[in-house]
Amino acid sequence: MIYILLLFILSAYARDCSPEIRATRREWGALSISERIDYIDAVHCMQNTPPVLSSEDYPGVRHRMDDFTVVHMKYAPHVHANGALLAWHREYISLWEQALRQECSYKGYLPYWDWPLYASSLTSSPLFDGSPTSLSGDGDPNNNDCVTTGPFANMQVNFGQGRLPALELPEDLFDYKPHCLNRHINSSITAKFANAGVINHLLNSPDIIAFQERMDISMDPTLAARGYGPHTAGHKAMTGTMEDFFSSPQDPAFMLHHGMVDRMWTIWQARDEKNHRFAINGTMTLHNYPLTPELTLETEFTFGILGQSKKMRELMDPEQGDYCYEYA
């Protein structure tokens, strides 16, 4: 009787994310023109919605998108080049998707930037060609690399560039430092470090340690001579706002870039449920300095005013718990 009841509970739980209700995240170029415009409009909505955070506490905050930037800035030293990168950002981009849908009437789901599709020519891609249905194009080299084409032309970002931390956040990190969204797109970086061969090598990683190091070589500073993993390559290829360690979410490309990071992890996890689904490695400090305890599935991640704290085990499966999505 207990066994039958358990099977019923498990089957009911599984139905919570059946294919009929599962959200599908798609590549930007696979969206219709109207779907791209809907996403762009939702981002503009976030930029025109008052923030939850106070400008007294965070002087640079001006709108709802800035709330997301501040949370990323606050936790940046604890969720990069370490064991928290994948899980923390999975929840972070899901909270962004949720905010777009609940606060800005967006009907779709978070698109992603498929790195190898456009690795050799980012500025001719539907993402960055500067057309009205792109995420805007390259910066103008004659105008401080300010973005001047597309839906985010002449966009103002409110936080300056942060310095890489030692033990504490820079004192002026949250100051109001308005300037343009800037980019200096360099496709040679993605062509070398985010091409199809790199992605195939990443997805064939035998364990989580290899996957982390291939995704983000900075996970292990001793491997720096190899160049970049595709996570870092996406940031570096955009340069400017997107390259900043702390405030990169100010660039509208950020969420789609991390959508692809999550897609890679999702695919890799599903290839070996037994050994990959709950595989973790590392700590919550940048390069594990200072030395801190290893992550466990009970480690709790926080997301400030964006959402509730969650344990690592709650962030490991995109089709369980609060998640119900897949990637096309």
Long-range contacts (C-beta under 8 A, 24 or more apart in sequence): 13-320, 16-324, 17-319, 17-320, 17-323, 17-324, 21-324, 22-319, 22-324, 22-325, 22-326, 23-109, 23-324, 23-325, 23-326, 24-109, 24-325, 24-326, 24-327, 24-328, 25-109, 25-110, 25-111, 25-112, 25-259, 25-263, 25-325, 25-326, 25-327, 25-328, 26-109, 26-111, 26-112, 26-327, 26-328, 27-111, 27-112, 27-113, 27-114, 27-117, 27-328, 28-111, 28-112, 28-113, 28-114, 28-126, 28-127, 28-135, 28-256, 29-114, 29-117, 29-125, 29-126, 29-127, 30-328, 31-108, 31-111, 33-133, 35-108, 36-111, 36-126, 36-133, 36-134, 37-132, 37-133, 38-106, 38-107, 38-108, 39-100, 39-106, 39-108, 39-111, 40-133, 40-135, 40-151, 41-104, 41-106, 42-100, 42-104, 42-105, 42-106, 43-100, 43-152, 43-252, 44-151, 45-100, 45-103, 45-104, 45-105, 45-106, 46-99, 46-100, 46-103, 46-104, 47-155, 49-103, 49-104, 52-305, 53-305, 55-176, 57-174, 58-174, 59-174, 59-175, 59-176, 60-158, 60-159, 60-174, 60-175, 60-176, 60-177, 61-158, 61-174, 62-158, 62-176, 64-99, 64-103, 65-249, 65-250, 66-158, 66-159, 66-250, 67-305, 67-306, 68-92, 68-95, 68-96, 68-99, 68-249, 68-306, 69-158, 69-159, 69-247, 69-249, 69-250, 70-159, 70-174, 70-304, 71-303, 71-304, 71-305, 71-306, 72-246, 72-247, 72-248, 72-249, 73-159, 73-162, 73-169, 73-173, 73-174, 73-246, 73-247, 74-169, 74-304, 75-302, 75-303, 75-304, 76-162, 76-165, 76-245, 76-246, 77-165, 77-169, 77-285, 77-286, 78-284, 78-285, 78-286, 79-284, 79-301, 80-216, 80-218, 80-245, 80-286, 81-216, 81-218, 81-219, 81-286, 81-287, 82-219, 82-282, 82-283, 82-284, 82-285, 82-286, 82-287, 82-288, 83-212, 83-280, 83-281, 83-282, 83-283, 83-284, 83-294, 83-295, 84-282, 84-284, 84-295, 84-301, 85-212, 85-215, 85-216, 85-219, 85-231, 85-261, 86-212, 86-215, 86-261, 86-262, 86-265, 87-280, 87-301, 87-312, 87-315, 87-316, 88-301, 88-315, 89-258, 89-261, 89-262, 90-262, 90-265, 90-315, 90-318, 91-301, 91-303, 91-307, 91-310, 91-315, 92-258, 92-303, 92-306, 93-255, 93-258, 93-259, 93-262, 94-322, 94-323, 94-325, 95-303, 95-306, 95-307, 96-255, 98-307, 99-306, 109-325, 110-255, 110-256, 110-259, 111-256, 111-259, 112-256, 112-259, 112-260, 112-262, 112-263, 112-327, 113-234, 113-253, 113-256, 113-257, 113-259, 113-260, 114-260, 115-190, 115-194, 115-195, 115-199, 115-230, 115-233, 115-234, 115-260, 116-194, 116-195, 116-196, 116-198, 116-199, 118-190, 119-187, 119-190, 119-191, 119-194, 119-195, 119-196, 120-187, 120-190, 120-191, 120-195, 121-187, 122-185, 122-187, 122-190, 122-237, 123-185, 123-187, 127-253, 127-256, 128-185, 128-253, 135-252, 135-253, 135-256, 136-181, 136-252, 137-183, 137-185, 138-183, 138-184, 138-185, 139-181, 139-182, 139-183, 139-184, 139-185, 139-240, 141-184, 143-180, 144-179, 144-180, 144-182, 145-182, 145-183, 145-184, 145-239, 145-240, 146-180, 146-181, 146-182, 147-180, 147-181, 147-182, 147-183, 152-181, 152-252, 154-180, 155-180, 155-181, 156-180, 156-181, 157-181, 157-241, 157-247, 157-250, 157-251, 158-250, 159-246, 159-247, 159-250, 160-247, 161-244, 161-246, 161-247, 162-244, 162-245, 162-246, 162-247, 164-245, 165-286, 167-290, 173-246, 181-240, 181-241, 181-250, 181-251, 182-239, 182-240, 182-241, 183-238, 183-239, 183-240, 183-241, 183-242, 183-251, 184-238, 184-239, 184-240, 185-237, 185-238, 185-239, 186-236, 186-237, 186-239, 187-237, 189-228, 189-233, 189-236, 189-237, 190-230, 190-233, 190-234, 190-237, 192-227, 192-233, 193-227, 193-228, 193-229, 193-230, 193-232, 193-233, 194-230, 194-233, 194-234, 194-237, 198-230, 199-230, 199-264, 202-229, 202-230, 202-264, 202-268, 203-264, 203-267, 203-268, 203-271, 205-268, 207-275, 207-279, 208-276, 208-279, 208-280, 208-281, 209-281, 211-265, 211-268, 212-281, 212-282, 215-261, 215-264, 215-265, 218-287, 219-282, 219-287, 221-287, 230-260, 230-261, 230-264, 231-261, 234-260, 262-318, 262-327, 263-327, 266-318, 266-326, 266-327, 267-327, 269-316, 269-317, 277-316, 277-317, 278-313, 278-316, 280-312
